[in-house]
């Protein structure tokens, strides 16, 4: 529940032995309420009572204690309560149901800015990998490759944050020619070779780092910190105390895990969104590069180079998703002899006809191979009607940065990423261009 003021309380009286499709009726009702997006429901087992049957039920009489009364209580907005009454009447035609208006003076899980009302200090990670300004760039690369993030705080001898070194910094100023995601897809020996090929392996972090650092305090409300992250287009925020000393790090995945763990109900395709709740369909990109599983390497490269999402979705004849191909899939599923050619195409992002003859020779070795050999088959998809908050929770659970979007029939209709979903959840513009 995310509101205070006038609400409605619904009470449903059933028997403990009442059934619905071979399941205890009260449990079936609780599960339906969760699917419908209700804020919460409580089932209470009575110690004595009687209903329409006039039979006395009491826990003190052993032979009658199997059918004690169960009372299910729901407090939510009047619109939500009205929307579930029809379904409840179908499930429990003999149950007594009552409603009355209530004043909601405090919600169970306070929320601000679309997120739980907690401080950054309650979510941040306290163990932080860092580098010094005089550390060699190769040390930063090694640390980033060993972790699942793309930026490191730079601290001085007093522990104060003086910069950030990111994947982008290493590419634009550090002489690194390959993105971290591609590096992680290769084997260790090859990665070491890439280190050796840096323009200047002895270059210091201070020469490539970003000096204007956006930081947050441990006492900042999480929702506000998340807004800073979205507005500044950052994925990690150093957390500093009043003296500017590093005390933790807040990553985007930490925020997503909080969304998933604290208050997001499991979404069901039959659920009906209410009010201004943003859905995946509101924020997704409809232009999705697609191929069939018989597509050639040349087709895949052409689409990957042109796609801002760096993904190609593999669909069948009915446009149902059967796989997805990222640049790292190509690297991990070919022999290392082909890596230089693949990397040149993906890094330069130019058509095959404009790459070097050496790279073209490497690509030639992949002729005769098709999309079905490169694609990842276990694809996490989201329904276009799924609320953005639920989709973000799923993104955190599955570690999926970008997810194909499907309609009620399972047909591909778009693709969505974390950035646009977080912007919508935090109150930004619903539709974002790519």
Phi, psi and omega in degrees: 000136185233028182218160168236161184120209183285124176231191179222138176252132178245129176244131181238123182253117179226173176264152183296331182266358178298140184242154172217110182052052176064024177228149176305129185302319183295326178288323178297322178293316179302316181293322178296318180297323177294316179299326182281359176084019178295152183294329180172162178210147180233130175254125182244132179268121181285160177262343177194155177164172173212157183229216185300331181283349182065008176281138177276130178244128180210141179289347181278346180249110190303316187287344179253357189283357181281351182230052178288155181289144175240130178245121178256124182244132178230132173239122182202188178291152178304323181294319180294317180298315180298325184290338184259351185297319181299316179296322180295320179297325178291319183285325185226071184296338182260000184281149171276130179230136178227150174226152172203155181285145178224158172261116177274111184260339177205137181267156183292321178236096181300141180228142171225145178056029178079008182226162177305143183280071179234164180273158177304323182299337181277348185242330188297161173265131184270336176268113188237129172283129183224166171228164178260160178302328181268007176290146176291149180302326180300328178294319178297318179298315180300315180296317181293323178293330182280345183243170180257049175215173190236013179209148181231139172288146175250123183239152178268189184295339179267004179083011179273145180283123180241358180179176173225140175241123187237173175306316181296317178300317182293326179285318187274326184236346186264357178080010177279133186258353185229138179294158180297324181297322177288322177300317182295337181278351181260171180275168188298317181299320181292322178300317179299324177296323178294322177300316182295337183270005175301147182305320179213090183301338182273358181300144182270155179301323181301338181278342185239346187289160172271124186271333178274099187257133173270121181236165175229162179264156179295339181270356180293141176294138186304319181299321179292318178299320179296322178295319177301316181299316181290315182296323182269359180057048180244157178249346179219139178234121173295141177254123186234153177274190184296340179263006180082011180276140182291128177237352180178182178221137178246116179256161179300323180293330176297320178292317180296320178296326177293317177302315183292324188272334192267309191212015181265116179289156175294129183272146179233143183303336181275353181294145181249112179294145181244158171060219185266017182299119182289140177249166179302322180299336179287334189242353184289160171265127184276336180277105183240126175291125182230153173218165170270166184291351178264007181295147181275168178300321181299318178297317181297313180300316181302319181284321180298318181296325184272347187270129175288338179276350181055036180220145170236127181266132179263125183235160176267190184294338178265009181067029173269143185286126177241350180183174177214145181235122173251168180300325180293333177296320180296316181296315187285346186245018175231166178288155184296340178298334182268352184301315182302318180294316180298316183294323179297319179295313185289327181283315182285335180052047176237159179301158182302328182292346184253003180275170182293159180296326179295315179295323180295326177294322177295318181293328180302329181294344181266000178299142182091000176252149191232171185304323182300336180277339184256337191286152169271124187273332181275089187256130174274116178247161177231147178282143183296339180267359180293135175300146181303320181298318179293323179293323176295321177298318178294321178300320178292317182297317184267357183056041182254115182282326178226138185229133172298145180251134182237160176269190184297335179268005179083013181272141181295130178232352181177189176216147184222145179241170184294322185300310181292328179289319178295322179298318179292318181296325184271009173095013177277192179295136182293310182264131179234137178279157177251000000 
